[in-house]
Amino acid sequence: MLVSGALAVTTSVVLMRSNIRTMDVLVYDTKKYDRETLNAANADAGAPHKLVFVESLLNERTASLADGFPAVSLFVNDDASAPVLERLAHGGVRLITLRSTGFNNVDLDAAARCGLTVMRVANYSPYAVAEFAVALLLAVNRKLHRAYNRTREGNFALDGLQGYDIHGKTVGVIGTGRIGAVFARIMHGFGVTLLGYDLTPHPECLALGMRYVSLDALLAESDVISLHTPLLPSTYHLINAEALAKMKRGVILINTSRGALVDAEALIEALKSGHVGAVGLDVYEEEEGLFFRDRSDQIITDDVFARLMTFPNVLITGHQAFFTHEALAQIAAATIRNLSDFEAGRRNENVLIPRSA
C-alpha cells in the first residue's frame, strides 16, 4: 500500500508538471549566486523552464547569443538600448525579464516597437538596501573603514577617527518609496529630525513625523542626505554642482540607488573644497564594465572613479546593497513567475508599460 501510494503521488506530480508551459531562457550577466538562486526558484516552481546561463553582458556584440531563445533575463548593467532590442527581436526573443527593480537600461519605447514584453522585479526586500544605506552612513561617519585598516597594521591611535552622534541630527531622504520609507523608519530610531522630498508623501513617513519640504530646503537643512529615488530623465544628475553648493558644509551624502543621480565630477570638486564632509556610494554612473568583476590585478582606467577612491572620507562599495539571501531569493522567484505568467498569457504587476503608451 505504501509503495502504490507513493507511485500515485509521483504520477500526480508528473501530470501536474506536464501542464506547465516551459520557456527556454538565456540568462545574461550571471554569477554563481545567480545560477544557484534561479535554479532553486525554478525547481520550487516545478522546474518549468530551461535556463541557460552566460557570464557575458548583453550588448550589440552579444545579442546574437540569444538567437532562438524566446526569453532573456537581464541585470542592471546589461544594454537594452534600441539597436540591441532590435537584434534580440530579430533572433526570436519575445520577453525580457529584468532581475532588478530599476529599468533605466531598457528603452521601453523601442521594446514596444519591436513587440517585446518587458517585465521587472517590482518588489523585493526593501530592508536589504535600506539597511545597507544605514551601514554606509555609520561607516563613513565613524570612519570604520579607516579604523579597520589601521588596527590590522597595529595602529590603535584615534587621531582622525572622530565622528558625531547621529542622534539629534537632521536626515534628508530623497525618494520615500518602499526603500526610502524603511530607511526613514530605521533613522527615526536614532532620534533624528526627518525631512522628505518626493512627489507623493508616504503615509508611514508622515506617521514618523517626517516633514516633506522642497528639494532646496532639504539640501539646505540636512546633516545627512540619502538618495532613494529611481533614475529618470528628471532625476539624472539630481545631485550636481548647484545642488551640492546648497548643502550644509560637512554634509554626509549616501547613494545606494542609481549612480547617475550624482554628478561624480561635481562631487569631487565639493570634496576637494571640504564642503562635503563624507560620502558613501554603492553605485557609480559608469559602473558598467567595472562592478561585479574582480579587477584587483588590473589598472582602473576611469579617472573620475580613481579620483573618488583617493579621498579618505569616501567609501565606495560595488553595488552590493541588494545582496542578501532574502533579496536574491525574492528576485529569483519573481523572475521565474514572470516567465511562467508570460508563457501562460497572464499579466502581472511586473509588466512595464512605455511612458508614451
BATORDREN-277783 format. One line per field, with one value per residue (C-alpha): z, x, y; residue in one letter; residue number from 1. Coordinates in nm, 4 decimals. Each point is the difference from the previous one (the first is absolute). Example, Ala and Ser with C-alpha at 12.3 -4.5 7.8 and 13.67 -1.06 7.14 Angstrom:
BEGIN
pz = (0.7800, -0.0660)
px = (1.2300, 0.1370)
py = (-0.4500, 0.3440)
resn = (a, s)
resi = (1, 2)
This chain:
BEGIN
pz = (0.0000, 0.0836, -0.3308, -0.2091, 0.1882, -0.0719, -0.3674, -0.0095, 0.1486, -0.2424, -0.2969, 0.1172, 0.0255, -0.3487, -0.1438, 0.1722, -0.1306, -0.3512, -0.0127, 0.0734, -0.3130, -0.0246, -0.1455, -0.1083, 0.1633, -0.0550, 0.3245, -0.0580, 0.2441, 0.2475, 0.2975, 0.2154, 0.2325, -0.2935, -0.1243, 0.3455, 0.0873, -0.3425, -0.0190, 0.3499, -0.0841, -0.3248, 0.1911, 0.2559, -0.2883, -0.1390, -0.2234, -0.2852, -0.1829, -0.1653, 0.1272, -0.1950, 0.1797, -0.1510, 0.1765, -0.2890, 0.0275, -0.2599, -0.2682, -0.3790, -0.0275, 0.2289, -0.1014, -0.2584, 0.2841, 0.0604, -0.3514, 0.0345, 0.3593, 0.0602, 0.3218, 0.1512, 0.3574, 0.0637, 0.2901, 0.0685, -0.2262, -0.3049, -0.3032, -0.1164, -0.2294, -0.3282, -0.2257, 0.2453, 0.0379, -0.3759, -0.0258, 0.2778, -0.1669, -0.3330, 0.1688, 0.1365, 0.3492, 0.1196, 0.3713, 0.1980, 0.3730, 0.2209, 0.3228, 0.1458, 0.0933, -0.1990, -0.3761, -0.1154, -0.2171, -0.2146, -0.2837, 0.0652, -0.3074, -0.2217, 0.1720, -0.0796, -0.3651, -0.0174, 0.1552, 0.3129, 0.3406, 0.2832, 0.3580, 0.3147, 0.3685, 0.1324, 0.3624, 0.1986, 0.3524, 0.0616, 0.3198, -0.1931, -0.1597, 0.2862, 0.2596, -0.2238, -0.0367, 0.3789, 0.0121, -0.2441, 0.2034, 0.3242, -0.1656, -0.1563, 0.3039, 0.2496, -0.2553, 0.0462, -0.3312, 0.1092, 0.3520, -0.1412, -0.2155, 0.2863, 0.2549, -0.2468, -0.0141, 0.3787, 0.0072, 0.2792, 0.0047, -0.0128, -0.1705, -0.3087, 0.0870, 0.1799, -0.1188, 0.1463, 0.1541, -0.2598, 0.2763, -0.0210, -0.3586, -0.3015, -0.2594, -0.3472, -0.2023, -0.3723, -0.1231, 0.2596, -0.1727, 0.1572, 0.0539, 0.1008, 0.2486, 0.1637, 0.0160, 0.1653, 0.2535, 0.0966, 0.0284, 0.2104, 0.2551, 0.0243, 0.1157, -0.3018, -0.1691, -0.3287, -0.3182, -0.3167, -0.3649, -0.2303, -0.2322, 0.2270, 0.3797, 0.1505, 0.2773, 0.2162, -0.0302, 0.0996, 0.3017, 0.0987, 0.0050, -0.3297, -0.1394, -0.3772, -0.1404, -0.3293, -0.1332, 0.0694, 0.3614, 0.0502, -0.1433, 0.2191, 0.3300, -0.0008, 0.1769, -0.1819, -0.3430, -0.1304, -0.3572, -0.0632, -0.3239, -0.3378, -0.2904, -0.2365, -0.2411, 0.2765, 0.2592, -0.2162, 0.1844, 0.2602, 0.2205, -0.2137, 0.0733, 0.0707, 0.2360, 0.1812, 0.0551, 0.1731, 0.2528, 0.3489, 0.0306, 0.1354, -0.1317, -0.0333, -0.3340, -0.0465, -0.3328, -0.0233, -0.2839, -0.3454, -0.0809, -0.2504, 0.2674, 0.0954, -0.2228, 0.1123, -0.1328, 0.1884, 0.3110, -0.0290, -0.0027, 0.3064, 0.1790, -0.0943, 0.1406, 0.3226, -0.0509, 0.0054, 0.3195, -0.1000, -0.2704, -0.0122, -0.3499, -0.0971, -0.3601, -0.2618, -0.3288, -0.2103, 0.1957, -0.3049, -0.0792, 0.3417, 0.2703, 0.0501, -0.1216, 0.1682, -0.1195, 0.2719, -0.2477, -0.2498, -0.0355, 0.0434, -0.2982, 0.1122, 0.1303, 0.1727, 0.1923, 0.0833, 0.1365, 0.2179, 0.1450, 0.1210, 0.2521, 0.3560, 0.0719, -0.2925, 0.0298, -0.3216, -0.0226, -0.3174, -0.0288, 0.2783, 0.1916, -0.1456, 0.0790, 0.2761, 0.0069, 0.0256, -0.2852, -0.2382, 0.0708, -0.0626, -0.3226, -0.1291, 0.0928, -0.1702, -0.3123, -0.0276, 0.0579, -0.2749, -0.2423, 0.0961, -0.0129, -0.3387, -0.1568, 0.1444, -0.1382, 0.3434, 0.0864, 0.3431, 0.1827, -0.1398, -0.3609, -0.1035, -0.2198, -0.2108, 0.1140, -0.3521, 0.0104)
px = (0.0000, 0.2803, 0.1725, -0.3153, -0.0863, 0.3436, -0.0391, -0.3390, 0.1442, 0.2910, -0.2325, -0.2157, 0.3022, 0.1166, -0.3443, -0.0145, 0.3426, -0.0864, -0.2615, 0.2602, 0.1085, 0.3743, 0.2336, 0.3616, 0.1712, 0.3439, 0.1138, 0.2595, 0.2588, -0.0132, 0.2116, 0.0030, -0.2641, -0.2304, 0.0191, -0.0619, -0.2984, -0.1661, 0.0404, -0.1451, -0.2973, -0.0550, 0.0073, -0.2475, -0.2338, 0.0214, 0.3027, -0.2155, 0.2696, 0.3298, 0.2494, 0.3215, 0.2530, 0.2721, 0.2373, 0.0007, -0.1730, -0.2669, 0.1069, -0.0019, 0.2811, -0.1591, -0.3655, 0.0442, 0.0556, -0.3747, -0.0971, -0.2681, -0.0836, -0.3506, 0.1118, 0.3065, 0.0699, 0.2065, 0.1687, 0.0676, 0.3022, -0.1304, -0.0575, -0.3609, 0.0168, -0.1928, 0.2642, 0.0452, -0.3744, -0.0438, 0.2666, -0.1631, -0.3399, 0.1542, 0.1362, -0.3403, -0.0043, -0.3484, 0.0590, 0.2596, -0.0159, 0.2158, 0.1563, -0.0325, -0.2513, 0.1672, -0.0417, 0.1919, 0.2191, -0.3008, -0.1478, -0.3646, -0.1259, 0.2369, -0.1060, -0.3631, 0.0849, 0.1805, -0.2923, 0.1967, -0.1595, 0.2167, -0.0475, 0.1924, 0.0099, -0.2290, 0.0620, 0.2648, 0.1297, 0.0173, 0.1893, 0.3043, 0.0693, -0.1270, 0.2116, 0.3055, -0.0534, 0.0023, 0.3171, 0.1724, -0.1102, 0.1358, 0.3227, 0.0895, -0.1132, 0.1981, 0.2759, -0.0238, 0.1730, 0.3049, -0.0019, -0.0136, 0.3078, 0.1885, -0.0566, 0.1056, 0.3346, 0.0226, -0.0882, -0.2482, 0.0248, -0.3332, 0.1198, -0.2093, -0.2747, -0.2396, -0.3603, -0.3195, -0.3231, -0.2692, -0.2522, -0.1432, 0.1137, -0.2192, -0.0196, -0.1348, -0.1488, -0.0344, -0.2528, -0.2304, -0.1250, 0.0325, 0.3766, 0.0035, -0.2789, 0.1897, 0.3130, -0.2046, -0.1424, 0.3489, 0.1281, -0.3015, 0.1309, 0.3190, -0.2019, 0.0462, -0.2078, -0.1258, -0.0430, -0.1430, -0.0146, -0.2336, -0.2920, -0.2281, 0.0438, 0.0181, -0.2597, 0.2457, 0.2586, -0.2594, -0.0854, 0.3674, -0.0134, 0.1782, -0.0443, -0.0264, 0.1788, 0.1335, 0.3234, 0.1813, -0.1188, 0.1056, 0.3444, 0.0482, -0.1230, 0.1271, 0.3107, -0.0390, -0.1558, -0.0872, -0.1177, -0.2789, -0.1540, -0.0046, 0.2073, -0.2244, 0.0691, -0.1204, 0.2403, 0.3111, 0.2817, -0.2491, 0.3027, 0.2054, 0.2286, -0.2948, -0.1646, 0.3265, 0.0569, -0.3387, 0.0898, 0.1294, 0.3762, 0.1065, -0.3083, 0.0114, -0.1351, -0.1127, -0.0996, -0.1223, -0.2445, 0.1426, 0.3426, -0.1173, -0.1976, 0.3342, 0.2302, 0.3246, 0.2266, -0.1965, 0.0162, 0.3793, 0.0204, -0.2262, 0.2203, 0.3198, -0.1371, -0.1056, -0.3634, -0.1156, 0.1056, -0.0295, -0.1496, -0.1223, -0.0625, -0.1221, -0.0645, 0.1929, -0.1140, 0.2627, -0.0050, -0.0759, 0.3085, 0.1447, -0.2274, -0.0889, 0.3463, 0.3347, 0.2231, 0.2633, 0.2775, -0.0940, 0.0517, -0.3211, -0.0085, -0.3020, 0.1732, -0.3107, -0.0563, 0.3696, -0.0035, -0.3034, 0.1847, 0.2835, -0.2101, 0.0256, -0.3547, -0.1532, -0.1083, -0.0959, -0.1474, -0.0744, -0.3823, -0.0567, -0.2844, -0.2530, 0.2213, -0.1768, -0.1305, -0.3586, 0.0259, 0.1702, -0.2636, -0.2819, 0.1584, 0.0416, -0.3555, -0.1455, 0.2082, -0.1274, -0.3577, 0.0407, 0.1063, -0.2892, -0.2604, 0.1193, -0.0024, -0.3479, -0.1289, -0.0453, 0.0941, 0.1259, 0.1200, 0.3513, -0.0867, 0.1556, -0.2007, 0.1758, -0.0692, -0.1173, -0.2680)
py = (0.0000, 0.2404, -0.0682, 0.0381, 0.3187, 0.1458, -0.0895, 0.1706, 0.3185, -0.0079, -0.0492, 0.2896, 0.2317, -0.1007, 0.0672, 0.3390, 0.0968, -0.1158, 0.2780, 0.2688, 0.1847, 0.0332, 0.2607, -0.0070, 0.2973, 0.1485, 0.1602, 0.2725, 0.1362, -0.2854, -0.0920, -0.3113, 0.1450, 0.0792, -0.3558, -0.1436, 0.2177, -0.0180, -0.3772, -0.0322, 0.2221, -0.1907, -0.3291, 0.1345, 0.0860, -0.3517, 0.0682, 0.1301, 0.1960, -0.0820, 0.2557, 0.0509, 0.2189, 0.2187, 0.2365, 0.2480, 0.3336, 0.0643, 0.2462, 0.0248, -0.2552, -0.2602, 0.0364, -0.2770, -0.2477, 0.0191, -0.1145, -0.2649, 0.0868, 0.1407, 0.1689, 0.1636, 0.1057, 0.3129, 0.1767, 0.3678, 0.0527, -0.1843, 0.2230, -0.0096, 0.3007, 0.0162, -0.1653, -0.2867, -0.0525, -0.0060, -0.2714, -0.2020, 0.0191, -0.1003, -0.3121, -0.1009, 0.1501, 0.0913, 0.0682, 0.1924, -0.0649, 0.2188, -0.1240, 0.3488, 0.2664, 0.2775, -0.0037, 0.3070, -0.2249, -0.1011, 0.2074, -0.0835, 0.1852, -0.1961, -0.3222, 0.0762, 0.0711, -0.3336, -0.1871, -0.0864, -0.0323, 0.1329, -0.1149, 0.0875, -0.0906, 0.2712, -0.0890, -0.1769, 0.0460, 0.3766, -0.0778, -0.1194, 0.3383, 0.2155, -0.1802, 0.0251, 0.3753, 0.0287, -0.2116, 0.2353, 0.3003, -0.1417, -0.1134, 0.3363, 0.1985, -0.2085, -0.0733, -0.3748, -0.0720, 0.1983, -0.1463, -0.3543, 0.0582, 0.1660, -0.2729, -0.2699, 0.1790, 0.0262, 0.3713, 0.0651, 0.3803, 0.1815, 0.3164, 0.0745, -0.2478, 0.2325, -0.0011, 0.1432, -0.1231, -0.0686, 0.0602, 0.3497, 0.0607, 0.0752, -0.2773, 0.0730, -0.2868, 0.0626, -0.2539, -0.1520, -0.3111, -0.3440, 0.0196, 0.3650, -0.0628, -0.2877, 0.2158, 0.2766, -0.2449, -0.1167, 0.3557, 0.0954, -0.2481, 0.2061, 0.3001, 0.2259, 0.2672, -0.1436, 0.2026, -0.1497, 0.0921, -0.1893, 0.0625, -0.2026, -0.0028, -0.3481, -0.0540, -0.1941, 0.2763, 0.2581, -0.2141, 0.0066, 0.3788, 0.0528, 0.3501, 0.0152, 0.3028, 0.1321, -0.1432, 0.3264, 0.0000, -0.3616, 0.0690, 0.3066, -0.1455, -0.3609, -0.1255, -0.3325, -0.0543, -0.3459, -0.0641, -0.2512, 0.1207, -0.1781, 0.1246, 0.1944, 0.2856, 0.2326, -0.1478, -0.0331, 0.1823, 0.1144, 0.0525, 0.2371, 0.2953, 0.2288, -0.2489, -0.0699, 0.3722, 0.0231, -0.2701, 0.0631, 0.0061, -0.3390, -0.1852, -0.3781, -0.1283, -0.3623, -0.1545, -0.3600, 0.0665, 0.0784, 0.1383, 0.2587, 0.1833, 0.1566, 0.2036, -0.1639, 0.2744, 0.2659, -0.2189, -0.0157, 0.3787, 0.0214, -0.2534, 0.1836, 0.3257, -0.1700, 0.0965, -0.3622, -0.1730, -0.3659, -0.2181, -0.3604, -0.1359, -0.3449, 0.1059, 0.1956, 0.1482, -0.1810, -0.3267, -0.2140, -0.2030, 0.0832, -0.1361, -0.3689, -0.1066, -0.0657, 0.2859, -0.0378, -0.0838, 0.2724, 0.3722, 0.1990, 0.2336, 0.2018, 0.3125, 0.1365, -0.3227, -0.0262, 0.3555, -0.0730, -0.2987, 0.2228, 0.1929, -0.1342, 0.1179, -0.1926, -0.3629, -0.1788, -0.3492, -0.1938, 0.0135, -0.2518, 0.1639, -0.2452, -0.2979, -0.1910, -0.3547, 0.1216, 0.2496, -0.2448, -0.2651, 0.2473, 0.1277, -0.3543, -0.1013, 0.3084, -0.0664, -0.3572, 0.1193, 0.2596, -0.2713, -0.2266, 0.2765, 0.1237, -0.3451, -0.0646, 0.3303, 0.1553, 0.3564, 0.0968, 0.3100, -0.0375, 0.0875, 0.3313, 0.2363, 0.2689, 0.3541, 0.0810, -0.2700)
resn = (m, l, v, s, g, a, l, a, v, t, t, s, v, v, l, m, r, s, n, i, r, t, m, d, v, l, v, y, d, t, k, k, y, d, r, e, t, l, n, a, a, n, a, d, a, g, a, p, h, k, l, v, f, v, e, s, l, l, n, e, r, t, a, s, l, a, d, g, f, p, a, v, s, l, f, v, n, d, d, a, s, a, p, v, l, e, r, l, a, h, g, g, v, r, l, i, t, l, r, s, t, g, f, n, n, v, d, l, d, a, a, a, r, c, g, l, t, v, m, r, v, a, n, y, s, p, y, a, v, a, e, f, a, v, a, l, l, l, a, v, n, r, k, l, h, r, a, y, n, r, t, r, e, g, n, f, a, l, d, g, l, q, g, y, d, i, h, g, k, t, v, g, v, i, g, t, g, r, i, g, a, v, f, a, r, i, m, h, g, f, g, v, t, l, l, g, y, d, l, t, p, h, p, e, c, l, a, l, g, m, r, y, v, s, l, d, a, l, l, a, e, s, d, v, i, s, l, h, t, p, l, l, p, s, t, y, h, l, i, n, a, e, a, l, a, k, m, k, r, g, v, i, l, i, n, t, s, r, g, a, l, v, d, a, e, a, l, i, e, a, l, k, s, g, h, v, g, a, v, g, l, d, v, y, e, e, e, e, g, l, f, f, r, d, r, s, d, q, i, i, t, d, d, v, f, a, r, l, m, t, f, p, n, v, l, i, t, g, h, q, a, f, f, t, h, e, a, l, a, q, i, a, a, a, t, i, r, n, l, s, d, f, e, a, g, r, r, n, e, n, v, l, i, p, r, s, a)
resi = (1, 2, 3, 4, 5, 6, 7, 8, 9, 10, 11, 12, 13, 14, 15, 16, 17, 18, 19, 20, 21, 22, 23, 24, 25, 26, 27, 28, 29, 30, 31, 32, 33, 34, 35, 36, 37, 38, 39, 40, 41, 42, 43, 44, 45, 46, 47, 48, 49, 50, 51, 52, 53, 54, 55, 56, 57, 58, 59, 60, 61, 62, 63, 64, 65, 66, 67, 68, 69, 70, 71, 72, 73, 74, 75, 76, 77, 78, 79, 80, 81, 82, 83, 84, 85, 86, 87, 88, 89, 90, 91, 92, 93, 94, 95, 96, 97, 98, 99, 100, 101, 102, 103, 104, 105, 106, 107, 108, 109, 110, 111, 112, 113, 114, 115, 116, 117, 118, 119, 120, 121, 122, 123, 124, 125, 126, 127, 128, 129, 130, 131, 132, 133, 134, 135, 136, 137, 138, 139, 140, 141, 142, 143, 144, 145, 146, 147, 148, 149, 150, 151, 152, 153, 154, 155, 156, 157, 158, 159, 160, 161, 162, 163, 164, 165, 166, 167, 168, 169, 170, 171, 172, 173, 174, 175, 176, 177, 178, 179, 180, 181, 182, 183, 184, 185, 186, 187, 188, 189, 190, 191, 192, 193, 194, 195, 196, 197, 198, 199, 200, 201, 202, 203, 204, 205, 206, 207, 208, 209, 210, 211, 212, 213, 214, 215, 216, 217, 218, 219, 220, 221, 222, 223, 224, 225, 226, 227, 228, 229, 230, 231, 232, 233, 234, 235, 236, 237, 238, 239, 240, 241, 242, 243, 244, 245, 246, 247, 248, 249, 250, 251, 252, 253, 254, 255, 256, 257, 258, 259, 260, 261, 262, 263, 264, 265, 266, 267, 268, 269, 270, 271, 272, 273, 274, 275, 276, 277, 278, 279, 280, 281, 282, 283, 284, 285, 286, 287, 288, 289, 290, 291, 292, 293, 294, 295, 296, 297, 298, 299, 300, 301, 302, 303, 304, 305, 306, 307, 308, 309, 310, 311, 312, 313, 314, 315, 316, 317, 318, 319, 320, 321, 322, 323, 324, 325, 326, 327, 328, 329, 330, 331, 332, 333, 334, 335, 336, 337, 338, 339, 340, 341, 342, 343, 344, 345, 346, 347, 348, 349, 350, 351, 352, 353, 354, 355, 356, 357)
